[in-house]
Amino acid sequence: MEAGAFLHSAEEARKIVVAVQSGRPVYLGDVVTVADGPEEPTDYVYFGTGGAANGSAGTYPAVTLAVAKRKGANATNVSTDVLAKMDSLRGYVLPNDVQVTVTRNYGQTAKYKIG
């Protein structure tokens, strides 16, 4: 069996013949919805912890989310709102077993500078 070249688009996948019915080809796109999936990652992010991190030193796959405030916005309020939103997504969009770690919080820094 020869598989041929790799597919490069959803359109190419739609044109694959999967059967013949009444002498006519049945294409993959005739029987299923074909869509491009996510691209292959080009970069990976890892989060490293030391022994002081509850005894669980190691390196773990991670997702980085950076949020910036608009000019004139209160950094403390923005950071509080973002963390509250993350909490509200837990168990719904954000699985319960995903750990959220804040690595930089300029709202907290601003709060300390104020008093």
Helices and strands as residue ranges (DSSP letters): H 10-14, E 17-21, E 24-27, H 28-31, E 46-49, E 58-61, H 75-89, H 106-114
